[in-house]
Amino acid sequence: MAFHTLVTGEGNGSAVAQLFGAIYGAYYVHEATVGRIDLDVFRLAEAALHDCAVRGKAEGKFTTTADGMAAIQKVLIFRDEQLLNLPAYIVADAQARLSEFVANDSLSPIVPERKHPHQ
């Protein structure tokens, strides 16, 4: 529902917060099951939501680019697949980690991309 509100131009801060929670929850499950690899889609979705939140605060309209919406949607589909196919304890552990993240002052739980020393 939160994603639909962004798509239709009716998004708000609450919808963005719900989407951040879904993306970070999916990230924690991914980290627990796959590891800290293939994180680009999470970073893209997070960046799109961040831009959406900034735009919403500045302009009152919570929108993002088509590419940003696609990245968010991809993570949400991935999240649905996780919820359908993984044991509940993995999802519960990820939810507990999400709650810990929300309670601290970190900007993002997603592991930063490593920079190569010669870049």
Backbone atoms as SQL, in Angstrom:
CREATE TABLE atoms (id INTEGER PRIMARY KEY, chain TEXT, resi INTEGER, resn TEXT, atom TEXT, x REAL, y REAL, z REAL);
INSERT INTO atoms VALUES
  (1, 'A', 1, 'MET', 'N', 0.815, -1.194, 0.000),
  (2, 'A', 1, 'MET', 'CA', 0.000, 0.000, 0.000),
  (3, 'A', 1, 'MET', 'C', 0.866, 1.267, 0.000),
  (4, 'A', 2, 'ALA', 'N', 1.937, 1.270, 0.787),
  (5, 'A', 2, 'ALA', 'CA', 2.809, 2.448, 0.856),
  (6, 'A', 2, 'ALA', 'C', 3.424, 2.735, -0.515),
  (7, 'A', 3, 'PHE', 'N', 3.847, 1.692, -1.207),
  (8, 'A', 3, 'PHE', 'CA', 4.433, 1.873, -2.530),
  (9, 'A', 3, 'PHE', 'C', 3.392, 2.447, -3.488),
  (10, 'A', 4, 'HIS', 'N', 2.193, 1.934, -3.415),
  (11, 'A', 4, 'HIS', 'CA', 1.117, 2.407, -4.289),
  (12, 'A', 4, 'HIS', 'C', 0.874, 3.907, -4.096),
  (13, 'A', 5, 'THR', 'N', 0.968, 4.383, -2.855),
  (14, 'A', 5, 'THR', 'CA', 0.755, 5.810, -2.633),
  (15, 'A', 5, 'THR', 'C', 1.834, 6.650, -3.309),
  (16, 'A', 6, 'LEU', 'N', 3.074, 6.143, -3.346),
  (17, 'A', 6, 'LEU', 'CA', 4.128, 6.878, -4.060),
  (18, 'A', 6, 'LEU', 'C', 3.866, 6.874, -5.562),
  (19, 'A', 7, 'VAL', 'N', 3.488, 5.714, -6.072),
  (20, 'A', 7, 'VAL', 'CA', 3.238, 5.584, -7.516),
  (21, 'A', 7, 'VAL', 'C', 2.128, 6.522, -7.972),
  (22, 'A', 8, 'THR', 'N', 1.105, 6.664, -7.150),
  (23, 'A', 8, 'THR', 'CA', -0.042, 7.491, -7.535),
  (24, 'A', 8, 'THR', 'C', 0.128, 8.958, -7.162),
  (25, 'A', 9, 'GLY', 'N', 1.281, 9.303, -6.577),
  (26, 'A', 9, 'GLY', 'CA', 1.526, 10.695, -6.215),
  (27, 'A', 9, 'GLY', 'C', 0.884, 11.102, -4.905),
  (28, 'A', 10, 'GLU', 'N', 0.390, 10.140, -4.143),
  (29, 'A', 10, 'GLU', 'CA', -0.284, 10.423, -2.879),
  (30, 'A', 10, 'GLU', 'C', 0.584, 10.071, -1.670),
  (31, 'A', 11, 'GLY', 'N', 1.889, 9.863, -1.904),
  (32, 'A', 11, 'GLY', 'CA', 2.784, 9.457, -0.834),
  (33, 'A', 11, 'GLY', 'C', 2.960, 10.520, 0.228),
  (34, 'A', 12, 'ASN', 'N', 3.412, 10.080, 1.399),
  (35, 'A', 12, 'ASN', 'CA', 3.672, 10.985, 2.513),
  (36, 'A', 12, 'ASN', 'C', 4.831, 10.427, 3.336),
  (37, 'A', 13, 'GLY', 'N', 5.189, 11.114, 4.386),
  (38, 'A', 13, 'GLY', 'CA', 6.303, 10.689, 5.215),
  (39, 'A', 13, 'GLY', 'C', 6.095, 9.326, 5.835),
  (40, 'A', 14, 'SER', 'N', 4.881, 9.022, 6.207),
  (41, 'A', 14, 'SER', 'CA', 4.573, 7.718, 6.796),
  (42, 'A', 14, 'SER', 'C', 4.805, 6.588, 5.792),
  (43, 'A', 15, 'ALA', 'N', 4.395, 6.794, 4.549),
  (44, 'A', 15, 'ALA', 'CA', 4.608, 5.784, 3.511),
  (45, 'A', 15, 'ALA', 'C', 6.097, 5.575, 3.265),
  (46, 'A', 16, 'VAL', 'N', 6.848, 6.655, 3.232),
  (47, 'A', 16, 'VAL', 'CA', 8.296, 6.554, 3.039),
  (48, 'A', 16, 'VAL', 'C', 8.924, 5.787, 4.200),
  (49, 'A', 17, 'ALA', 'N', 8.499, 6.076, 5.418),
  (50, 'A', 17, 'ALA', 'CA', 9.030, 5.367, 6.592),
  (51, 'A', 17, 'ALA', 'C', 8.716, 3.871, 6.519),
  (52, 'A', 18, 'GLN', 'N', 7.502, 3.530, 6.095),
  (53, 'A', 18, 'GLN', 'CA', 7.136, 2.113, 5.950),
  (54, 'A', 18, 'GLN', 'C', 8.004, 1.436, 4.896),
  (55, 'A', 19, 'LEU', 'N', 8.270, 2.135, 3.815),
  (56, 'A', 19, 'LEU', 'CA', 9.096, 1.559, 2.756),
  (57, 'A', 19, 'LEU', 'C', 10.542, 1.401, 3.206),
  (58, 'A', 20, 'PHE', 'N', 11.068, 2.365, 3.959),
  (59, 'A', 20, 'PHE', 'CA', 12.404, 2.198, 4.522),
  (60, 'A', 20, 'PHE', 'C', 12.442, 0.935, 5.383),
  (61, 'A', 21, 'GLY', 'N', 11.430, 0.732, 6.210),
  (62, 'A', 21, 'GLY', 'CA', 11.369, -0.455, 7.060),
  (63, 'A', 21, 'GLY', 'C', 11.356, -1.743, 6.255),
  (64, 'A', 22, 'ALA', 'N', 10.604, -1.760, 5.172),
  (65, 'A', 22, 'ALA', 'CA', 10.543, -2.952, 4.327),
  (66, 'A', 22, 'ALA', 'C', 11.885, -3.212, 3.646),
  (67, 'A', 23, 'ILE', 'N', 12.510, -2.160, 3.153),
  (68, 'A', 23, 'ILE', 'CA', 13.801, -2.319, 2.479),
  (69, 'A', 23, 'ILE', 'C', 14.875, -2.776, 3.459),
  (70, 'A', 24, 'TYR', 'N', 14.906, -2.167, 4.633),
  (71, 'A', 24, 'TYR', 'CA', 15.904, -2.572, 5.621),
  (72, 'A', 24, 'TYR', 'C', 15.620, -3.973, 6.151),
  (73, 'A', 25, 'GLY', 'N', 14.362, -4.329, 6.310),
  (74, 'A', 25, 'GLY', 'CA', 14.023, -5.691, 6.712),
  (75, 'A', 25, 'GLY', 'C', 14.493, -6.707, 5.679),
  (76, 'A', 26, 'ALA', 'N', 14.265, -6.398, 4.411),
  (77, 'A', 26, 'ALA', 'CA', 14.722, -7.280, 3.333),
  (78, 'A', 26, 'ALA', 'C', 16.242, -7.376, 3.317),
  (79, 'A', 27, 'TYR', 'N', 16.898, -6.256, 3.575),
  (80, 'A', 27, 'TYR', 'CA', 18.360, -6.252, 3.631),
  (81, 'A', 27, 'TYR', 'C', 18.854, -7.174, 4.746),
  (82, 'A', 28, 'TYR', 'N', 18.274, -7.070, 5.928),
  (83, 'A', 28, 'TYR', 'CA', 18.720, -7.908, 7.042),
  (84, 'A', 28, 'TYR', 'C', 18.511, -9.395, 6.755),
  (85, 'A', 29, 'VAL', 'N', 17.407, -9.743, 6.121),
  (86, 'A', 29, 'VAL', 'CA', 17.179, -11.141, 5.745),
  (87, 'A', 29, 'VAL', 'C', 18.221, -11.563, 4.705),
  (88, 'A', 30, 'HIS', 'N', 18.463, -10.717, 3.735),
  (89, 'A', 30, 'HIS', 'CA', 19.464, -10.997, 2.701),
  (90, 'A', 30, 'HIS', 'C', 20.833, -11.215, 3.334),
  (91, 'A', 31, 'GLU', 'N', 21.201, -10.342, 4.251),
  (92, 'A', 31, 'GLU', 'CA', 22.495, -10.447, 4.915),
  (93, 'A', 31, 'GLU', 'C', 22.607, -11.770, 5.686),
  (94, 'A', 32, 'ALA', 'N', 21.515, -12.186, 6.326),
  (95, 'A', 32, 'ALA', 'CA', 21.514, -13.414, 7.109),
  (96, 'A', 32, 'ALA', 'C', 21.559, -14.662, 6.237),
  (97, 'A', 33, 'THR', 'N', 20.999, -14.582, 5.034),
  (98, 'A', 33, 'THR', 'CA', 20.905, -15.779, 4.197),
  (99, 'A', 33, 'THR', 'C', 21.938, -15.835, 3.078),
  (100, 'A', 34, 'VAL', 'N', 22.328, -14.682, 2.570),
  (101, 'A', 34, 'VAL', 'CA', 23.254, -14.626, 1.432),
  (102, 'A', 34, 'VAL', 'C', 24.594, -14.024, 1.839),
  (103, 'A', 35, 'GLY', 'N', 24.545, -13.079, 2.740),
  (104, 'A', 35, 'GLY', 'CA', 25.750, -12.379, 3.160),
  (105, 'A', 35, 'GLY', 'C', 25.739, -10.949, 2.665),
  (106, 'A', 36, 'ARG', 'N', 26.889, -10.321, 2.782),
  (107, 'A', 36, 'ARG', 'CA', 27.007, -8.906, 2.405),
  (108, 'A', 36, 'ARG', 'C', 27.488, -8.768, 0.966),
  (109, 'A', 37, 'ILE', 'N', 26.782, -9.413, 0.074),
  (110, 'A', 37, 'ILE', 'CA', 27.101, -9.341, -1.350),
  (111, 'A', 37, 'ILE', 'C', 25.831, -8.954, -2.113),
  (112, 'A', 38, 'ASP', 'N', 26.016, -8.511, -3.336),
  (113, 'A', 38, 'ASP', 'CA', 24.887, -8.141, -4.199),
  (114, 'A', 38, 'ASP', 'C', 23.944, -7.145, -3.515),
  (115, 'A', 39, 'LEU', 'N', 24.518, -6.065, -3.033),
  (116, 'A', 39, 'LEU', 'CA', 23.739, -5.084, -2.268),
  (117, 'A', 39, 'LEU', 'C', 23.317, -3.868, -3.081),
  (118, 'A', 40, 'ASP', 'N', 23.685, -3.809, -4.337),
  (119, 'A', 40, 'ASP', 'CA', 23.397, -2.611, -5.139),
  (120, 'A', 40, 'ASP', 'C', 21.918, -2.256, -5.176),
  (121, 'A', 41, 'VAL', 'N', 21.048, -3.235, -5.324),
  (122, 'A', 41, 'VAL', 'CA', 19.615, -2.934, -5.413),
  (123, 'A', 41, 'VAL', 'C', 19.117, -2.328, -4.099),
  (124, 'A', 42, 'PHE', 'N', 19.668, -2.768, -2.974),
  (125, 'A', 42, 'PHE', 'CA', 19.278, -2.181, -1.688),
  (126, 'A', 42, 'PHE', 'C', 19.761, -0.739, -1.592),
  (127, 'A', 43, 'ARG', 'N', 20.986, -0.506, -2.046),
  (128, 'A', 43, 'ARG', 'CA', 21.528, 0.857, -2.026),
  (129, 'A', 43, 'ARG', 'C', 20.724, 1.788, -2.938),
  (130, 'A', 44, 'LEU', 'N', 20.365, 1.289, -4.115),
  (131, 'A', 44, 'LEU', 'CA', 19.580, 2.099, -5.056),
  (132, 'A', 44, 'LEU', 'C', 18.204, 2.436, -4.489),
  (133, 'A', 45, 'ALA', 'N', 17.546, 1.444, -3.895),
  (134, 'A', 45, 'ALA', 'CA', 16.225, 1.670, -3.318),
  (135, 'A', 45, 'ALA', 'C', 16.312, 2.644, -2.142),
  (136, 'A', 46, 'GLU', 'N', 17.336, 2.466, -1.312),
  (137, 'A', 46, 'GLU', 'CA', 17.529, 3.368, -0.177),
  (138, 'A', 46, 'GLU', 'C', 17.766, 4.803, -0.658),
  (139, 'A', 47, 'ALA', 'N', 18.621, 4.971, -1.665),
  (140, 'A', 47, 'ALA', 'CA', 18.908, 6.304, -2.194),
  (141, 'A', 47, 'ALA', 'C', 17.650, 6.937, -2.787),
  (142, 'A', 48, 'ALA', 'N', 16.848, 6.143, -3.484),
  (143, 'A', 48, 'ALA', 'CA', 15.607, 6.660, -4.063),
  (144, 'A', 48, 'ALA', 'C', 14.649, 7.122, -2.978),
  (145, 'A', 49, 'LEU', 'N', 14.538, 6.344, -1.901),
  (146, 'A', 49, 'LEU', 'CA', 13.655, 6.755, -0.801),
  (147, 'A', 49, 'LEU', 'C', 14.186, 7.986, -0.090),
  (148, 'A', 50, 'HIS', 'N', 15.489, 8.054, 0.052),
  (149, 'A', 50, 'HIS', 'CA', 16.084, 9.229, 0.681),
  (150, 'A', 50, 'HIS', 'C', 15.762, 10.479, -0.152),
  (151, 'A', 51, 'ASP', 'N', 15.968, 10.381, -1.457),
  (152, 'A', 51, 'ASP', 'CA', 15.644, 11.505, -2.341),
  (153, 'A', 51, 'ASP', 'C', 14.155, 11.860, -2.256),
  (154, 'A', 52, 'CYS', 'N', 13.330, 10.844, -2.187),
  (155, 'A', 52, 'CYS', 'CA', 11.886, 11.046, -2.081),
  (156, 'A', 52, 'CYS', 'C', 11.548, 11.794, -0.792),
  (157, 'A', 53, 'ALA', 'N', 12.178, 11.398, 0.315),
  (158, 'A', 53, 'ALA', 'CA', 11.919, 12.054, 1.597),
  (159, 'A', 53, 'ALA', 'C', 12.380, 13.505, 1.578),
  (160, 'A', 54, 'VAL', 'N', 13.547, 13.746, 1.010),
  (161, 'A', 54, 'VAL', 'CA', 14.066, 15.119, 0.918),
  (162, 'A', 54, 'VAL', 'C', 13.136, 15.970, 0.055),
  (163, 'A', 55, 'ARG', 'N', 12.722, 15.429, -1.097),
  (164, 'A', 55, 'ARG', 'CA', 11.814, 16.157, -1.985),
  (165, 'A', 55, 'ARG', 'C', 10.478, 16.429, -1.291),
  (166, 'A', 56, 'GLY', 'N', 9.996, 15.428, -0.580),
  (167, 'A', 56, 'GLY', 'CA', 8.733, 15.592, 0.129),
  (168, 'A', 56, 'GLY', 'C', 8.804, 16.681, 1.183),
  (169, 'A', 57, 'LYS', 'N', 9.907, 16.709, 1.906),
  (170, 'A', 57, 'LYS', 'CA', 10.063, 17.729, 2.951),
  (171, 'A', 57, 'LYS', 'C', 10.194, 19.125, 2.345),
  (172, 'A', 58, 'ALA', 'N', 10.915, 19.216, 1.227),
  (173, 'A', 58, 'ALA', 'CA', 11.162, 20.515, 0.599),
  (174, 'A', 58, 'ALA', 'C', 9.966, 21.014, -0.211),
  (175, 'A', 59, 'GLU', 'N', 9.334, 20.103, -0.958),
  (176, 'A', 59, 'GLU', 'CA', 8.301, 20.505, -1.907),
  (177, 'A', 59, 'GLU', 'C', 6.894, 20.051, -1.539),
  (178, 'A', 60, 'GLY', 'N', 6.801, 19.154, -0.551),
  (179, 'A', 60, 'GLY', 'CA', 5.490, 18.635, -0.180),
  (180, 'A', 60, 'GLY', 'C', 4.989, 17.516, -1.072),
  (181, 'A', 61, 'LYS', 'N', 5.811, 17.097, -2.033),
  (182, 'A', 61, 'LYS', 'CA', 5.410, 16.017, -2.947),
  (183, 'A', 61, 'LYS', 'C', 6.443, 14.895, -2.852),
  (184, 'A', 62, 'PHE', 'N', 6.005, 13.743, -2.387),
  (185, 'A', 62, 'PHE', 'CA', 6.896, 12.598, -2.189),
  (186, 'A', 62, 'PHE', 'C', 6.959, 11.780, -3.478),
  (187, 'A', 63, 'THR', 'N', 7.979, 12.081, -4.291),
  (188, 'A', 63, 'THR', 'CA', 8.160, 11.394, -5.564),
  (189, 'A', 63, 'THR', 'C', 9.631, 11.023, -5.735),
  (190, 'A', 64, 'THR', 'N', 9.888, 10.156, -6.672),
  (191, 'A', 64, 'THR', 'CA', 11.258, 9.801, -7.037),
  (192, 'A', 64, 'THR', 'C', 11.274, 9.473, -8.525),
  (193, 'A', 65, 'THR', 'N', 12.437, 9.165, -9.033),
  (194, 'A', 65, 'THR', 'CA', 12.573, 8.872, -10.459),
  (195, 'A', 65, 'THR', 'C', 11.971, 7.510, -10.799),
  (196, 'A', 66, 'ALA', 'N', 11.787, 7.275, -12.086),
  (197, 'A', 66, 'ALA', 'CA', 11.294, 5.971, -12.539),
  (198, 'A', 66, 'ALA', 'C', 12.278, 4.870, -12.153),
  (199, 'A', 67, 'ASP', 'N', 13.571, 5.144, -12.291),
  (200, 'A', 67, 'ASP', 'CA', 14.578, 4.155, -11.891),
  (201, 'A', 67, 'ASP', 'C', 14.521, 3.895, -10.394),
  (202, 'A', 68, 'GLY', 'N', 14.313, 4.954, -9.632),
  (203, 'A', 68, 'GLY', 'CA', 14.182, 4.796, -8.183),
  (204, 'A', 68, 'GLY', 'C', 12.977, 3.955, -7.814),
  (205, 'A', 69, 'MET', 'N', 11.857, 4.218, -8.467),
  (206, 'A', 69, 'MET', 'CA', 10.647, 3.425, -8.215),
  (207, 'A', 69, 'MET', 'C', 10.872, 1.959, -8.576),
  (208, 'A', 70, 'ALA', 'N', 11.586, 1.731, -9.680),
  (209, 'A', 70, 'ALA', 'CA', 11.869, 0.352, -10.091),
  (210, 'A', 70, 'ALA', 'C', 12.732, -0.357, -9.055),
  (211, 'A', 71, 'ALA', 'N', 13.724, 0.333, -8.508),
  (212, 'A', 71, 'ALA', 'CA', 14.590, -0.271, -7.488),
  (213, 'A', 71, 'ALA', 'C', 13.791, -0.590, -6.225),
  (214, 'A', 72, 'ILE', 'N', 12.939, 0.326, -5.810),
  (215, 'A', 72, 'ILE', 'CA', 12.103, 0.092, -4.631),
  (216, 'A', 72, 'ILE', 'C', 11.201, -1.107, -4.862),
  (217, 'A', 73, 'GLN', 'N', 10.563, -1.133, -6.013),
  (218, 'A', 73, 'GLN', 'CA', 9.658, -2.231, -6.331),
  (219, 'A', 73, 'GLN', 'C', 10.395, -3.570, -6.362),
  (220, 'A', 74, 'LYS', 'N', 11.597, -3.578, -6.895),
  (221, 'A', 74, 'LYS', 'CA', 12.377, -4.811, -6.958),
  (222, 'A', 74, 'LYS', 'C', 12.658, -5.350, -5.557),
  (223, 'A', 75, 'VAL', 'N', 13.028, -4.463, -4.648),
  (224, 'A', 75, 'VAL', 'CA', 13.291, -4.902, -3.274),
  (225, 'A', 75, 'VAL', 'C', 11.993, -5.368, -2.604),
  (226, 'A', 76, 'LEU', 'N', 10.894, -4.706, -2.859),
  (227, 'A', 76, 'LEU', 'CA', 9.627, -5.129, -2.267),
  (228, 'A', 76, 'LEU', 'C', 9.199, -6.502, -2.765),
  (229, 'A', 77, 'ILE', 'N', 9.414, -6.786, -4.033),
  (230, 'A', 77, 'ILE', 'CA', 9.117, -8.111, -4.577),
  (231, 'A', 77, 'ILE', 'C', 10.025, -9.151, -3.929),
  (232, 'A', 78, 'PHE', 'N', 11.297, -8.790, -3.801),
  (233, 'A', 78, 'PHE', 'CA', 12.264, -9.660, -3.139),
  (234, 'A', 78, 'PHE', 'C', 11.821, -9.928, -1.699),
  (235, 'A', 79, 'ARG', 'N', 11.349, -8.886, -1.016),
  (236, 'A', 79, 'ARG', 'CA', 10.872, -9.016, 0.364),
  (237, 'A', 79, 'ARG', 'C', 9.687, -9.976, 0.437),
  (238, 'A', 80, 'ASP', 'N', 8.745, -9.855, -0.485),
  (239, 'A', 80, 'ASP', 'CA', 7.605, -10.776, -0.514),
  (240, 'A', 80, 'ASP', 'C', 8.073, -12.218, -0.686),
  (241, 'A', 81, 'GLU', 'N', 9.043, -12.432, -1.559),
  (242, 'A', 81, 'GLU', 'CA', 9.579, -13.777, -1.776),
  (243, 'A', 81, 'GLU', 'C', 10.249, -14.305, -0.506),
  (244, 'A', 82, 'GLN', 'N', 10.969, -13.447, 0.193),
  (245, 'A', 82, 'GLN', 'CA', 11.589, -13.847, 1.456),
  (246, 'A', 82, 'GLN', 'C', 10.523, -14.298, 2.451),
  (247, 'A', 83, 'LEU', 'N', 9.480, -13.514, 2.587),
  (248, 'A', 83, 'LEU', 'CA', 8.430, -13.820, 3.553),
  (249, 'A', 83, 'LEU', 'C', 7.710, -15.119, 3.221),
  (250, 'A', 84, 'LEU', 'N', 7.591, -15.418, 1.948),
  (251, 'A', 84, 'LEU', 'CA', 6.914, -16.644, 1.526),
  (252, 'A', 84, 'LEU', 'C', 7.785, -17.889, 1.642),
  (253, 'A', 85, 'ASN', 'N', 9.089, -17.732, 1.461),
  (254, 'A', 85, 'ASN', 'CA', 9.949, -18.894, 1.283),
  (255, 'A', 85, 'ASN', 'C', 10.939, -19.198, 2.395),
  (256, 'A', 86, 'LEU', 'N', 11.121, -18.297, 3.333),
  (257, 'A', 86, 'LEU', 'CA', 12.133, -18.509, 4.364),
  (258, 'A', 86, 'LEU', 'C', 11.489, -18.838, 5.705),
  (259, 'A', 87, 'PRO', 'N', 12.238, -19.550, 6.553),
  (260, 'A', 87, 'PRO', 'CA', 11.704, -19.864, 7.885),
  (261, 'A', 87, 'PRO', 'C', 11.405, -18.594, 8.678),
  (262, 'A', 88, 'ALA', 'N', 10.381, -18.665, 9.469),
  (263, 'A', 88, 'ALA', 'CA', 9.931, -17.498, 10.239),
  (264, 'A', 88, 'ALA', 'C', 11.012, -16.969, 11.173),
  (265, 'A', 89, 'TYR', 'N', 11.868, -17.850, 11.705),
  (266, 'A', 89, 'TYR', 'CA', 12.880, -17.371, 12.648),
  (267, 'A', 89, 'TYR', 'C', 13.887, -16.435, 11.974),
  (268, 'A', 90, 'ILE', 'N', 14.163, -16.637, 10.688),
  (269, 'A', 90, 'ILE', 'CA', 15.082, -15.741, 9.974),
  (270, 'A', 90, 'ILE', 'C', 14.447, -14.359, 9.833),
  (271, 'A', 91, 'VAL', 'N', 13.187, -14.338, 9.477),
  (272, 'A', 91, 'VAL', 'CA', 12.468, -13.070, 9.333),
  (273, 'A', 91, 'VAL', 'C', 12.339, -12.398, 10.697),
  (274, 'A', 92, 'ALA', 'N', 12.067, -13.156, 11.744),
  (275, 'A', 92, 'ALA', 'CA', 11.945, -12.592, 13.087),
  (276, 'A', 92, 'ALA', 'C', 13.276, -12.006, 13.560),
  (277, 'A', 93, 'ASP', 'N', 14.376, -12.707, 13.290),
  (278, 'A', 93, 'ASP', 'CA', 15.696, -12.178, 13.648),
  (279, 'A', 93, 'ASP', 'C', 15.980, -10.882, 12.899),
  (280, 'A', 94, 'ALA', 'N', 15.626, -10.847, 11.618),
  (281, 'A', 94, 'ALA', 'CA', 15.825, -9.633, 10.822),
  (282, 'A', 94, 'ALA', 'C', 14.981, -8.486, 11.373),
  (283, 'A', 95, 'GLN', 'N', 13.767, -8.791, 11.781),
  (284, 'A', 95, 'GLN', 'CA', 12.887, -7.758, 12.345),
  (285, 'A', 95, 'GLN', 'C', 13.461, -7.220, 13.652),
  (286, 'A', 96, 'ALA', 'N', 14.051, -8.105, 14.460),
  (287, 'A', 96, 'ALA', 'CA', 14.684, -7.661, 15.708),
  (288, 'A', 96, 'ALA', 'C', 15.871, -6.740, 15.415),
  (289, 'A', 97, 'ARG', 'N', 16.656, -7.090, 14.388),
  (290, 'A', 97, 'ARG', 'CA', 17.781, -6.228, 13.996),
  (291, 'A', 97, 'ARG', 'C', 17.277, -4.884, 13.490),
  (292, 'A', 98, 'LEU', 'N', 16.172, -4.891, 12.763),
  (293, 'A', 98, 'LEU', 'CA', 15.580, -3.641, 12.285),
  (294, 'A', 98, 'LEU', 'C', 15.158, -2.772, 13.472),
  (295, 'A', 99, 'SER', 'N', 14.559, -3.375, 14.462),
  (296, 'A', 99, 'SER', 'CA', 14.151, -2.626, 15.657),
  (297, 'A', 99, 'SER', 'C', 15.356, -2.018, 16.367),
  (298, 'A', 100, 'GLU', 'N', 16.451, -2.762, 16.442),
  (299, 'A', 100, 'GLU', 'CA', 17.684, -2.235, 17.045),
  (300, 'A', 100, 'GLU', 'C', 18.208, -1.049, 16.240),
  (301, 'A', 101, 'PHE', 'N', 18.182, -1.182, 14.913),
  (302, 'A', 101, 'PHE', 'CA', 18.650, -0.092, 14.051),
  (303, 'A', 101, 'PHE', 'C', 17.823, 1.170, 14.279),
  (304, 'A', 102, 'VAL', 'N', 16.516, 1.026, 14.312),
  (305, 'A', 102, 'VAL', 'CA', 15.630, 2.172, 14.471),
  (306, 'A', 102, 'VAL', 'C', 15.894, 2.879, 15.804),
  (307, 'A', 103, 'ALA', 'N', 16.313, 2.117, 16.813),
  (308, 'A', 103, 'ALA', 'CA', 16.538, 2.684, 18.144),
  (309, 'A', 103, 'ALA', 'C', 17.881, 3.407, 18.277),
  (310, 'A', 104, 'ASN', 'N', 18.757, 3.312, 17.272),
  (311, 'A', 104, 'ASN', 'CA', 20.042, 4.017, 17.377),
  (312, 'A', 104, 'ASN', 'C', 20.107, 5.159, 16.366),
  (313, 'A', 105, 'ASP', 'N', 21.235, 5.802, 16.298),
  (314, 'A', 105, 'ASP', 'CA', 21.371, 6.993, 15.455),
  (315, 'A', 105, 'ASP', 'C', 22.056, 6.733, 14.115),
  (316, 'A', 106, 'SER', 'N', 22.168, 5.487, 13.713),
  (317, 'A', 106, 'SER', 'CA', 22.820, 5.175, 12.440),
  (318, 'A', 106, 'SER', 'C', 21.990, 5.709, 11.280),
  (319, 'A', 107, 'LEU', 'N', 22.688, 6.080, 10.222),
  (320, 'A', 107, 'LEU', 'CA', 21.996, 6.588, 9.034),
  (321, 'A', 107, 'LEU', 'C', 21.488, 5.464, 8.146),
  (322, 'A', 108, 'SER', 'N', 22.228, 4.343, 8.112),
  (323, 'A', 108, 'SER', 'CA', 21.852, 3.237, 7.244),
  (324, 'A', 108, 'SER', 'C', 22.447, 1.941, 7.775),
  (325, 'A', 109, 'PRO', 'N', 21.676, 0.862, 7.741),
  (326, 'A', 109, 'PRO', 'CA', 22.239, -0.428, 8.127),
  (327, 'A', 109, 'PRO', 'C', 22.976, -1.116, 6.977),
  (328, 'A', 110, 'ILE', 'N', 22.794, -0.618, 5.774),
  (329, 'A', 110, 'ILE', 'CA', 23.369, -1.266, 4.596),
  (330, 'A', 110, 'ILE', 'C', 24.865, -1.013, 4.559),
  (331, 'A', 111, 'VAL', 'N', 25.613, -2.090, 4.448),
  (332, 'A', 111, 'VAL', 'CA', 27.071, -2.006, 4.456),
  (333, 'A', 111, 'VAL', 'C', 27.519, -1.132, 3.289),
  (334, 'A', 112, 'PRO', 'N', 28.373, -0.133, 3.561),
  (335, 'A', 112, 'PRO', 'CA', 28.835, 0.737, 2.472),
  (336, 'A', 112, 'PRO', 'C', 29.615, -0.054, 1.426),
  (337, 'A', 113, 'GLU', 'N', 29.542, 0.445, 0.224),
  (338, 'A', 113, 'GLU', 'CA', 30.291, -0.171, -0.869),
  (339, 'A', 113, 'GLU', 'C', 31.778, 0.043, -0.618),
  (340, 'A', 114, 'ARG', 'N', 32.548, -1.013, -0.798),
  (341, 'A', 114, 'ARG', 'CA', 33.997, -0.894, -0.630),
  (342, 'A', 114, 'ARG', 'C', 34.602, -0.187, -1.819),
  (343, 'A', 115, 'LYS', 'N', 35.491, 0.714, -1.526),
  (344, 'A', 115, 'LYS', 'CA', 36.217, 1.422, -2.579),
  (345, 'A', 115, 'LYS', 'C', 37.529, 0.697, -2.824),
  (346, 'A', 116, 'HIS', 'N', 37.860, 0.546, -4.070),
  (347, 'A', 116, 'HIS', 'CA', 39.144, -0.057, -4.414),
  (348, 'A', 116, 'HIS', 'C', 40.248, 0.949, -4.116),
  (349, 'A', 117, 'PRO', 'N', 41.407, 0.484, -3.620),
  (350, 'A', 117, 'PRO', 'CA', 42.464, 1.403, -3.200),
  (351, 'A', 117, 'PRO', 'C', 42.990, 2.300, -4.318),
  (352, 'A', 118, 'HIS', 'N', 42.848, 1.910, -5.564),
  (353, 'A', 118, 'HIS', 'CA', 43.415, 2.689, -6.666),
  (354, 'A', 118, 'HIS', 'C', 42.372, 3.515, -7.408),
  (355, 'A', 119, 'GLN', 'N', 41.262, 3.779, -6.785),
  (356, 'A', 119, 'GLN', 'CA', 40.235, 4.606, -7.441),
  (357, 'A', 119, 'GLN', 'C', 40.345, 6.030, -6.996);
